[in-house]
Amino acid sequence: MAVSGTISYSLNARQVITFALRKLRVIGEGEDPTAGQAADATIELNLLLKEWQKHPNLWRNTEGSITLIASTYSYALSTATAIPHRVISARYRDTAGTDLPMELMTREEYYDLPRKTSTGIPTQYYVDYQRDSPTLLLWQSPASVTTETIPYTYQRKFQDITSLDNDLDVRSEHLSMVTYNLAERLAEDYGKSGPTVDRITARAAQLLEEALDADREDFVQFVPDYRYG
């Protein structure tokens, strides 16, 4: 038999919630969650995704760009669907398209600058993370501009589940991890305990650990072997 020729398999929120409740034996095979069960599980699912934003993910790395405005030092970093959770790096790109890596400042370093409105090539930046969206603060800013920009790399936030028909904003490899971790969270709501829940909890932790371990840059580190004669 021929293979399918597709790699786009996914689960929507309804399917993940149903799967999790079946793992807990809250609903049986072929049964669907009630409206109340689905609503409560959607809250837990959104909270779970919010908590996971603290973990770095290569697949959430996104490129953004700021078009510089003369003598302007503050830029809001948000769009309708992509808000940075954490800015990883930023670069000043001149009119020739040459990138100059910029240095990230701490909050104290930025606010200790004696003159925050100095003009010149931007070499440093600070990101002011507020409740709704972050703001990128530059030091310095060009007195005049033509096509100069600040490209930046950021970890975007997960998109919310607003409908049971929404696909989850995760890689397909992580669907099992999400399902088991959702089941583990829902166990307390339904008063579930015992060997089944213990297995779900252990599996949820293992899948999360494996996902975080796999989702990182490949690198080789050489450590000197100090020998004393």
C-alpha positions, -999 to 999 in steps of 0.1 A, spaced: 0 0 0 13 35 -9 21 60 18 -2 90 22 22 116 8 13 141 35 29 153 68 3 177 80 -15 156 106 -27 177 135 -52 178 163 -76 206 171 -85 217 207 -116 195 208 -97 164 198 -69 171 224 -95 176 251 -114 145 242 -82 124 241 -71 137 275 -105 130 291 -105 95 277 -70 89 291 -85 98 325 -116 76 319 -138 106 325 -156 98 292 -157 65 274 -148 54 239 -169 71 213 -182 97 238 -177 135 235 -171 160 263 -201 180 275 -201 217 268 -191 223 304 -162 198 303 -149 213 271 -151 248 284 -132 240 316 -106 220 297 -101 249 273 -92 271 302 -67 246 314 -52 242 279 -47 279 275 -31 282 309 -8 253 301 4 270 269 9 302 287 31 285 313 52 268 285 61 302 270 89 303 295 106 274 278 128 283 247 117 267 215 136 268 182 103 266 162 90 297 180 119 318 169 106 345 146 121 374 127 108 409 130 120 443 118 117 479 128 119 507 103 139 534 119 126 569 124 150 598 128 158 606 164 133 580 177 143 558 205 112 538 215 94 512 193 65 490 203 70 453 194 36 437 186 13 428 158 -22 414 158 -10 378 159 27 379 169 38 394 202 74 387 214 77 367 247 114 373 247 137 392 223 168 371 216 190 394 195 189 426 175 210 441 146 214 475 130 211 472 92 225 501 72 215 513 38 239 489 22 223 459 39 252 453 63 242 441 97 259 452 129 250 430 160 237 451 189 244 446 226 215 439 250 215 461 281 199 454 315 172 477 328 197 493 352 223 498 324 197 515 302 183 538 329 218 547 341 226 562 307 233 599 313 218 609 279 193 586 264 186 608 233 221 607 219 222 605 181 243 581 162 244 545 150 224 522 173 248 499 191 228 489 222 192 482 231 169 474 261 136 456 260 110 469 284 86 440 290 52 452 300 19 434 306 5 437 271 35 441 248 72 449 250 89 481 239 124 482 223 145 511 235 175 521 214 208 537 222 216 556 200 193 567 172 203 582 138 196 619 133 185 611 98 174 579 81 166 566 46 162 528 46 179 518 79 162 491 100 166 470 132 160 433 124 155 413 155 149 377 165 123 368 191 105 340 208 68 346 199 40 339 223 17 309 218 -16 318 201 -47 313 223 -73 286 219 -105 307 212 -125 279 196 -126 241 200 -120 239 162 -86 257 166 -55 237 158 -30 239 186 -1 263 181 25 236 186 45 213 164 29 180 155 56 162 174 44 178 206 7 168 204 12 138 226 31 159 251 2 184 253 -25 157 256 -8 139 285 0 171 303 -35 183 299 -48 150 313 -25 154 343 -39 188 350 -75 177 346 -70 147 370 -74 169 401 -106 186 387 -122 152 384 -109 137 416 -89 111 398 -60 93 414 -43 59 416 -21 39 392 -37 53 360 -31 89 370 4 81 382 12 66 348 -2 97 331 18 120 353 50 102 347 44 101 309 36 138 309 68 147 326 88 124 303 73 138 271 79 174 282 115 166 291 121 149 258 105 177 238 126 204 256 158 183 251 152 178 214 142 214 207 176 231 209 205 241 188 230 214 178 264 221 192 296 205 201 315 215 232 352 206 238 363 204 274 400 204 282 412 173 300 435 186 327 460 160 338 485 164 366 516 143 365 
